[in-house]
Amino acid sequence: MAPQEYVTLTRTGDKMPLAGFGCWKIDTKDCAETIYNAIKAGYRMIDGAQIYGNEKEVGDGIHKALEEGIVKREELFIVTKLWNTYHHKDNVRAAFDKQLKDLRVDYVDLYLIHFPVPCLYTDVNTTYPPPGWIKPGESKYQYERGSSLQDCWREVEKICEAGLAKNIGVSNYNVQTLLDLLVYCKIQPQVLQIEHHPYLQQKRLVNWVQQQGIAIMAYSSFGPISYLEMTNTAQNAPPLMDHEVIKKIAEKHGKAPGQVLLRWSVQRKIAVIPKSLNPGRMAANIDVFGWQLDEEDFKAIEALDAGLRFNDTMEPAYGVDLPIFD
């Protein structure tokens, strides 16, 4: 297996692995062992979040790998995210401190604002993991007044200045919200995490963000597969793993379709965070270096762009009427 490749973050010079391991939808009963196995398999970037509901178990898996000497802390790149219920300036630090305690580390390598959306506050000490978009006891989504993104970012900057998060960034921002952030930030975001796959390529956004010296991290690189039980859009989309274009390219290079989808991103310096509990697929998903897609492959994949967004807050699964990506 070829060595891992990295993207260098502009502010700190830290090297962020281009292939990491995602923690979304890993059941708590499997999570600690899964993270431990991922680190054993060679993953050095672990991407988690408060809302995933498994940060304590992620921390247990990381701790086990550190205790056994499989990896040193400085060799890991740990990512987590601030959920929407803690955007108010008085609540950011308490939420982060809870995360740091659960992860059992002294710092994280990257801290992201998960969505540019303030939800009503829930107490980090009594309601945790946090709820989704709707506060328990309420019937619909409500935004939290007095929780501006600027105030929230100022608190995230303080966490960075304290050395508790080496790098900071955002997730699910569009150009407008990101441009607004660039106007007022003291510390420029180093990473933007977005949904990105052949059905949703977002070329103009990706190009503009990279031109600002901000790295892109892709989630849902395999397209609809993670959203089949959640959204109608995913149910109606042909699976990318079975798409004839992807399968043809995979056969041409002697690779699996999933490896082609990941290589398509990392070859353009876009980090990926696939997840699998299967040891074989776990190994395959990090084996995306040392080989190249050619120009013909890229043209074929580019033709698949259909603007299909699966992580869409307008879908019934979210219970909100909030077109943040429009």
N, C-alpha and C positions, 0 to 999 in steps of 0.2 A: 504494500500500500504506500502510495506517494505521501510525502510529508504534508501536513496542514499548511494552508496559505492564510494570509492575514491581510487586513486593511488597517492602515495606520491612522489613528484618530488625531486630528490636526492640533488640538489644544495641548494634549498631554504627551503625544507621541506613543501612547499605549497601543499595543497591537491586538486588535480584536479578531479572533478566529473567524474565518469565512464559513465554517461549518460547525454549528452548535447543536445542542439538544433542547427541544422544547418540552415544557412541563404541563401544558394545557391538557385537560381531560385524562390525566393519570390518576386513577383511583388511589385514595390514601393507603389502602391495604397493599398496593403494589409499588408505591412511589419510592420509598427509601431504597429498596433493592434495585429498582429500575435506574435510579440516578447513580447508585454505586456501580452498577453494571455498565452504564454509559461511560462513566469515567474510566473504568477498566478497559473498555473498548477503544479508548483514545479521545473521547470528547473532552474538550477543555472549556467550552462555553456552555453554561447552563442558563436557560431563559425561563424565568418564572414570573409570578404575579400574585398579588393579594387575592384577587378574585378567583384564582384557580383553586383555592381552598386546600392546598397541599404544601404550603411553604415549610411547615414544621417537618414534614416527611422529606422534603427536598433537602432541608438542612441536615436531617439524620443521615441521608445517603452521602452527602458531601463529607460530613464529619467522619463517617466510617472509612471513606477512601483516604482522608487525611491521616486518620489514626493508624491505618495500615501502611502508610508510607507509599501508597500508589502514586500519589501526586503531592506536590507542595502547594500551599495556598496561593503563592505568587504565580503559579502555573495555570491557575484557574481564572476564568473570566465570568463572574457571576452577575447576572442581570435580573432585576426585578422592577416592579411597576407600582406606582401610586394609584389606588382605585378612586373612582369618582366621588365617593362619599367623604373623602378626606381632603378636598380641595381648599377648604377655608384655611386662611393663614394660621389660625390657632390650632389646626388639627393635623397639619402635614407632618410635623416632627414626631408627634406621638405615634402616628401610624407607621412611620419609618422605623422608629425604635422597636416597635413590635415585630416588624419584619426582620430586623437585624438579629433580634433575640431568637426568633424562630429558625433563621438560617444558620445560627450558631457560628457566625463569622464577625470579624471586627469592622469590616467594610464590604461594600459591594463595588464591583468594577463599573457598573452602569446602572443608573436609576432613571426610569422613564415615567413621564405622566402618561397614563394608559389611554385616556380619551380626553379631548378638550371639552369636557362636559361636567359641570358641577351638579352632583346629585345631593339630595338631602342627607345631612350628617347622621351617621349611626355610631354609637359609642364603641371605640376600639377595644374597650375592656369587657363589654357585655355582649356585643353583637359582632362576632368574628369567627370565621371569615366574613367579610362584608356581604351584604345582599347584592343583588344585581342592580338594575336600573331603578327599581321601585322600592321605596322604603317599606319595611314591614308595617302593616296596618293601614297603608295607603292603597288607593285603588288605581292610581295612575302616576306616571312620571311627573316629578316636579323638580325644577332647578332650584339651587340654593342661592338666594340673594346674598350679595356681599362677598361672593367667592369668585373674584375675577381671576382669569388666567395669569395676569401679571403678578398679583399678590401670591398666587400659588407658586409661580416660577421663582419669585424672590426667596421663598422658603426652601425650595429645592436647591437653589444656589447656596444657601447657608449650609445645607447638608454637604454640599460639594466642598465649600470653603473649609469645613471642619475636617475634611479628609475621610468622611464616612462613605462618600460615594466618589470614586475617582473621576468618573465621567457622568454627565447627565444628558438627557435627551427627551424626546417625545415620541408618542405613538398615535397613529390615526389622525394626524394633522394634515390639512391640505395646504396649498401654497398660501392662501390668505391668512390662516391662523399662524403659519410658520413665519411669514413675512412680518406679521405684527410682533411676534416674539423676537425676531431679529432686531426690531426697532428699539425695544426696551431692555433687552437682556444685558447683564453685565458679563455673564458667562455664556458663550454661544453653545447651543445644543450640539452635541457631537454625533448623534444618531437619530434618524427617523425610522421607526418601525411601521411598516404598512403591509396590507394584504397585497401580494404580488405573485402572479402565476401567468401562464400563457393566455388564459381567458381574461385577465385583468392586468395589463402590462404597464399602464400609467406612465408612458414614455416621457411626456412633458414634465410631469412631476419629478420623476426619477432624475432626469437630466438636470433640471433646475436645482434640485437639492444637492446633487453631487457637485455642481458648479459653485455652490456656497461653501464647499469644504465640509459638508455633512454627509456621513456615511448612511447607506440604506441597509436596513435589515428586513428581510422578507418573512412574513408568516403565511401559512396556508399555501406552501409551494406546490402541493399536490392538488390544488384546486378544490373541488366540491366535496371531497371524501370526508372531511371532518364535520361537515354541516348537513349531512343527509337527513338527520332526524330533526333539524332545526329550521331549515328554510326551504321554501318552494323553489327558489332559484337553483339551489344545489340539486334538488330532486329532479329537476328538468334538464340539467346539464350532463352531457356525456362525460363519464369519468376520464380524466386525463391519462391515467395509467393504461386505459384500454384504447386510447385514441390511436388511430392508424398512423398518423403522422409521428407521434412520439414512439410508437412501437417500431416503426420503420427505422427511425434514427437509432434507437437502442440496438436493434439487430445489426445495423451497419457498424457500430462501434463495439459490439460484443458486451453491451451493458444492459442493465435493467431499466425499464421506463422511468422509475423513480430517480435513478442516477442521472438520467438525461435531464429531467426537470430541475434537479438541483444544480447540475453542471451549468445549465443555461443561465442561472443566476450568478453563481460564484465566478464564472468566467468574465462577468462584467463587474466584478468586485461588489456584488450584493450578497450580504451574509444570509445564510439560511439556518433554520432551527427546526428540522424535522423531528418527529417523535415516533418511536416504535418500541413495543415491549418484546418483539421478536428478535432474538440475538442475531440471526442472519441478516434481517433487514437493517437492524441497528448498525451492523458492520458495513453493509452496502451503502448506507446513507452518508457515511463519512468518507467513503472511498470514491471521492469525486475530484481528485487532484491527479496530476500527472498524465492527463489526456485532454484532448481538445475537441470541441464541436467546431465544424467548419462553416464557412459563409453560407453554403447551401442549407445547412441545418438551421442556422439562425433565420434565414428567410422563411423557411417552412414553419418555424415556430411563431415568428412574428405574424404570420397570416392567420393564426388562431385567435388573435385578440378580438374579443367580442364585448368588452366592457361589462363582464359578468362579475358582480360583487356578491360574495357569499356572506361576509361578515357585515350585514346591512342592518342598521338600527331600525329601518322601516319594515323589516320582516316581522311576521306575527310572533316569532319565538322570543323577541325582545320585549314585547308588550309596551313599546313606546312609539310615538309618532314624531320622530326627530330625524329629519333628513340631513344629517351633518355632512354627508359627502356630496350633496347636490350643490 
